[in-house]
Amino acid sequence: MRILLTVGLTGLLAAPAFAAEMEISIEIPKLDVAEYHRPYVAVWLEGPDKKVAANLAVWYDVANAKKEGDKWLKDLRQWWRRTGRTLTVPADGLTSATRAPGTHDVKLDASHPALKDLAAGQYELIVEAAREVGGREVVRIPLQWPPEKGATAAAKGEHELGSVAVNVKP
């Protein structure tokens, strides 16, 4: 009886915890323009069917006293058409303020609400940026979730986004 109990406890303690991680690095370039506005940015995952699998981050003017920041979210055209118009903002753990030029990280693990129920498979990480009195840009990076082994992939925007990289760890 002791042997069975010991084996049972050992089996329970030895079960590996699912601890996959995703770190996204997004560079917002410093632009030399007459009128500069921080870009709105949306980050999400799409499956092979081009449907949104998970919203990961939305940076917009959340502090605007008149809530006017919300109306400009539709300038993130691809995100807005696929999922944004059905989302209630602000959303805990998803929405936050716009970012200044520089490199910004979004760190998520498998317990994050956007990833915890995400089915295993191939996805595209999509980062879209739109700036008032500016342009709009979309960067796509393919990735596997959950990762079987650590991997890094990157892409570079041309004007509204600089380098975008994703690092996944099992």
C-alpha positions, -999 to 999 in steps of 0.1 A, spaced: 0 0 0 28 24 8 44 17 -26 12 26 -45 8 58 -24 44 68 -31 41 61 -68 8 81 -69 23 111 -52 55 110 -73 34 109 -104 14 139 -93 45 159 -83 64 150 -115 36 162 -139 51 191 -158 33 224 -157 25 241 -189 45 273 -188 49 285 -224 58 322 -228 55 348 -255 74 380 -256 67 406 -283 90 435 -289 75 464 -308 96 494 -320 78 527 -326 102 548 -347 109 584 -340 96 603 -370 107 637 -381 74 652 -390 57 686 -384 28 672 -364 35 640 -345 9 619 -327 17 586 -309 3 557 -330 -26 535 -320 -14 499 -320 -33 466 -320 -16 432 -315 -34 400 -321 -31 363 -333 -49 350 -364 -53 313 -373 -49 299 -408 -85 307 -415 -77 344 -410 -100 346 -380 -89 363 -348 -77 337 -323 -67 361 -296 -64 398 -289 -31 405 -271 -28 443 -268 -44 475 -279 -27 508 -273 -49 539 -277 -58 572 -261 -75 558 -230 -70 589 -209 -90 612 -231 -116 629 -208 -143 630 -235 -137 594 -245 -128 606 -280 -99 582 -282 -123 553 -287 -136 567 -320 -102 566 -336 -98 529 -330 -114 522 -363 -83 537 -380 -67 503 -371 -86 490 -401 -77 454 -402 -80 449 -364 -113 469 -363 -130 449 -391 -119 415 -377 -125 420 -340 -123 456 -327 -159 467 -334 -172 439 -312 -148 446 -283 -158 467 -253 -130 491 -244 -113 497 -222 -106 460 -215 -86 448 -185 -53 432 -195 -57 442 -231 -60 480 -235 -35 506 -224 -22 540 -233 -3 548 -265 35 546 -264 62 571 -272 89 563 -298 112 535 -286 110 497 -281 82 483 -260 76 447 -248 44 427 -243 51 397 -221 25 369 -219 25 334 -205 2 305 -211 -20 315 -181 -29 348 -197 -66 349 -206 -58 355 -243 -36 324 -245 -49 299 -219 -76 284 -241 -57 289 -274 -57 257 -294 -23 243 -305 -14 252 -341 0 277 -365 -8 313 -361 2 347 -374 12 374 -349 -2 407 -364 8 442 -353 -10 471 -368 -2 508 -362 -21 539 -373 -12 575 -365 -34 606 -368 -20 628 -395 2 599 -404 1 565 -420 -9 530 -412 11 498 -413 6 461 -407 34 436 -398 28 398 -398 50 371 -382 42 334 -384 45 313 -351 36 280 -336 16 279 -303 24 263 -279 60 262 -289 77 228 -289 111 246 -286 122 282 -282 120 303 -313 124 339 -324 110 355 -355 111 391 -366 99 415 -393 105 452 -399 80 479 -408 87 507 -432 74 538 -416 49 535 -387 65 505 -372 102 496 -368 114 462 -358 88 437 -345 100 405 -329 83 376 -311 102 352 -289 83 320 -277 95 296 -251 80 262 -241 
